[in-house]
Amino acid sequence: MEMTLGATLHVYKGEWGLPSIDFECLRALCLLRFTRCPMDVQTSSNPLRSGAGKLPYLQIGNQKYPGYRQIKRVLDLEGYPIDAHLSTKQKHLSSAYANWVFTNLHAYYHYFLYGEPHNFDSTTRGLYAKRTPFPFNFYYPSSYQREACDVVQVMAGFDVNDKMDKHEGDYLVVNAKKCVNLLSRKLGRKVWFFGDTYSEFDAIVYSYLAIIFKITLPNNPLQNHIKGCQNLVNFINRITKDIFRDEGYSSTKLTKTPSGAGESLTQSEHKFLESEFNTKVIAGVGAVLAMGAFAAWRGIYNQLTARSSTDYDGIDYDDDDLEEGLD
């Protein structure tokens, strides 16, 4: 069965080499790419047109399906179920693991991206504002902050509107680190969490960890912890490079990225960067030697002219006159 012609998935544009900056959008994209569902993707969308006020949403003709759950239901009905290759036992395990990850990472994700005031004001607000049409970009990003207040209050037991000394961020960090450790052990050396085939669980883990690992926040304790789990770093980079090769976006070129992200570069890219660096070093050394030789020559020349001034016509030449004479 083929997806209905004219279907379009609307998501936020990506950053840091990822196809989207948003967890819900990213896992919706995973549904499409993992199952190879032929569908257009639109990254310059107005979230207020979704019918629910948020992205992602799927549009087929005049019909809109907002949110991940509705999008997944449509894909399942159209013949693109993401867990089709799993056994019954694996499907149950995938659902149980997903709920466990949600319990441990969802509050961390919402707090450190939207609830932590400095992170939100310096980074997250701007990311969503740049991807929201004028004039909604002035107030729309705050809707994510309000949602984070509810999520954190229910799942972590504190209010992000309170003073910072009352924020129990350490509690979220401890749970998130334990979760990452268990995920690393569960993945082991496998390509996917259930072996040789993808699952919805892989999409969920990738969508959480890729954003937390790649985003540049002033305060993000889990980022370095993920770096210490090399198999998870490889998992993130492999999916980003192999599956979203043509959809990843970065607003800056060849800038420093979170530690470990450089491993996603190909061998030819590494050689190019190394050759470019070597060229710059050689050019710099050559410039220093040339300036040193010129300075030494000028010193010797001045000494000779001072000692043998009687051999000249008595006129003191300025440096400009000297340079014109050398020309």
Buried (B, 14 or more C-beta within 10 A) or exposed (E): EEBEEEBBBBBBBBBBBBBBBBBBBBBBBBBBBBBEBEBEBBBEBEBBBBEBEBBBBBBBEEEBBBBBEBBBEBBBEBEBBBBEBBEEEBBEBBBEBBEBBBEBBBBBBBBBBBBBBEBBEBBBBEBBBBBBEEEBBEEBBBBBBEBBBEBBBEBBEBBBEEEEEEBEBEBBBEBBBEBBBBBBEBBEEEBBBBEEBBBBBBBBBBBBBBBBBBBBBEEBBBBEBBBBBEBBBBBBBBBBBEBBEEBBBBEEEEEEBBBBBEBBBEEEEEEEEEEEEEEEEEEEEEEEEEEEEEEEEEEEEEEEBEEEEEEEEEEEEEEEEEEEEEE
